[in-house]
Amino acid sequence: MKLKQLALITSGMLLLLFLLFPAAAFSDAQNLETSQYKWGPFDESYYNTFAVIKPATISNEALQITPDSAGNFTLYNRSGRVFFNQSFVLWTDSDSPGSATTGASGRVASFNTSFLVNVFRVNSSAVPGEGLAFLIAPNLTLPQGSHGEYLGLTNAASDGNPSNHLLAVELDTYKQSFDPDDNHLGLNINSIRSNKTVSLSDLDFQIAPNTTKFYMVWVQYDGVSRQLDVFMAEQLRDPKTSDFFIRPRPTNPILTANLNLKDIVQQKSYFGFSASTGSAIQLNCLLRWNLTVENLSGVGSEDSKNQGLKIGLGVGVPVVALLLLGLGGLVYYVHKRRRAAASGPNILGALKSLPGTPREFEFKELKKATNNFDEKHKLGQGGFGVVYRGVLPKENLEVAVKKFSRDNLKGKDDFLAELTIINRLRHKHLVRLLGWCHKTGMLLIVYEYMPNGSLDNHLFGGPENATLGWSQRYKIVSGVASALHYLHNEYDQRVIHRDLKASNIMLDSHFNSRLGDFGLARALDNEKTSYAELEGVPGTMGYIAPECFHTGKATCESDVYGFGAVLLEVACGQRPWTKIGGFQCVVDWVWSLHRDGSVLEAVDERLGSDYVAEEAERLLLLGLACSHPIANERPKTQAIIQIISGSVPVPPVPPFKPAFVWPSSSMPEGVSSVANTATTTSSWPLGISVSDRSEWTPRYDSQDSY
């Protein structure tokens, strides 16, 4: 009761202080208004709302930023612009009352816009070009010669000039020498050369595909933190009603940049769009547009300061008084909750502190989506929990919900490990995280649903599953190799998956592979080479590299070993630990066939002769190379991608499986140093000593793990 009384007394004293000194407390208070607009579908009446700069038009319920094919214009080498015909004050020289900035910096307006686009190939077999951009510009004009690579933003004479006062977010479909590819999003400041780009192919977005697709793009700018975020999501359209099923804005941005709008655009500027075509053409259609802008038009004037004072005195005092009274009760309530939860870690705080935290779902929402976690909706069970199929009714979106089976500290560590890693990863061959839920010790993660389940299920799921064809298998391992290379080399931190296996490789509706289940994954600083597992050997029996039994450390090389096991699994149709041909495991059997010059006899007999011999030999030998007992003899992921593509040959594979020697002189730095004894075995892991890891229990889960 003492805490409760103290909270109430403190609230009363603070309330008295604010009542006695209202001017001091609220003389700087001012609430800024926002202007909000929602436009579309578009018809000719919008010519009164927008400045439509020819050859842009309004037709087919869309803003056609470049000529529509229904018009009489030529489609080649054109550029156009469409603006909202009202300008906005986007920054001030002096501070606004109550702003978070001080001194000469002034106030910068926040804004939030979203727009629905359809970039359409006129000829589905032709190359599209050039691009579409959202922009903030100083006037309602279109630069001459801004077609082609200039996207209606600049031209050869003005490109890069700070006097352009342009900020743009481009969707570019034609690769120039300064572009990363022909399918990217970029942030442009006064130039067509982007300051920052992101390849959309890696995110499974195609701006101008062969079939019609619609994308919603969100651009948000915070005038206080000076941060711009861009989000993107594909949208679906009802073919009967033509209405859109608008999916919510994703939690994680695909592009983030810190910039001061005041340093770029003019004080009064316009919001709009530009687009262009060149020698390649496309239709640049805008179907919906929403815009919210903070209103700074009256900021800094004497009247506005007086108005702010009146608002502060008349509204601020009673509001803050109520807040302070509520605070006293809140302190007591929070204290009670903390005491009740003192036996467990503060997982909610850890979750909410994650950078780019994904969406938090309500438990009742996931319970309803999975029909109360009905067994009929069960997709599989892994070492970390059960996975259910669900449907979010609001979005009409299928999802996979992983319900963690352990509510002790270790289970929560697994939960946090998985969220921490995957909420920042962006690659088309990784399972996409949608959100999470934590309720009274129950932990759940929500993923994009993979309708074709796991690779393991298709390889070993029984006669009811059709045999995966060779081309499908080859495409699957190629995708996994690309994902593994991204984790090891392209993400800003090196990520070690530590549990690469067939049940963690999911398949989407087109049988594209998606690597999932990051419950064991760990991120490393780039200068580090390994992650020490303090409680035992990480991973699943048959996929674990031999050195891990001695070090308990996962490395890029141990991930490659797991990938080698997957390659042999896919090519042979046998689990790694299968006894076959008189051998205790598949890798030893394949190595013996390689020694005899008959490695193709290892190909899955269910395929018959329906496979490409050259590709099969390539995968089998690459699987052996990745399974080399000495870690540093295994190929790197960059080489693996080149080998699978056929651009480089498989490295020489010795006819006899080399002996595993510990410690190895070629081990990665930081791994060999932990060894103080030498162990040799010619047939790992049959002869390997694991007495120092006796507490470790092998784990094998064959069902879908996500």
Secondary structure, DSSP 8 states (H G I E B T S, - for coil): -HHHHHHHHHHHHHHHHHHH-HHHHHTT-----EEEEEE-S--GGGGGTEEEETT-EEETTEEESS--TTSSS--SS-EEEEEES--EE-B-SS--TT-S--GGG--B--EEEEEEEEEE-SSTTS----EEEEEEESSS---TT--GGGTTT--TTTTT-GGG--EEEEEE-S--TTSS-SSEEEEEESSSS-SEEEESGGGT--SS-SS--EEEEEEEEETTTTEEEEEEEEEEE-TTT--EE-----SS-SEEEE--GGGTS-SEEEEEEEEE--SS--EEEEEEEEEEEE--TTTTSHHHHHHHHHHIIIIIHHHHHHHHHHHHHHHHHHHHHHHHTTTS--HHHHHHTSTT--EE--HHHHHHHTTTT-GGGEEEEETTEEEEEEEETTTTEEEEEEEES--SHHHHHHHHHHHHHHTT---TTB--EEEEEEETTEEEEEEE--TT-BHHHHHHS-TTS----HHHHHHHHHHHHHHHHIIIIISSSEEE-----GGGEEE-TT--EEE---TT-EEE-TT--EEE-TTS--S-TTSS-TTHHHH-EEEHHHHHHHHHHHHHHHHH-S-TT--BTTBSSHHHHHHHHHHTT-GGGGS-GGGTT-S-HHHHHHHHHHHHHHT-SSGGGS--HHHHHHHHHTSS------SS---EEES-TTS-TTTGGG--S-EEESSTTTT---GGGTT-------S---
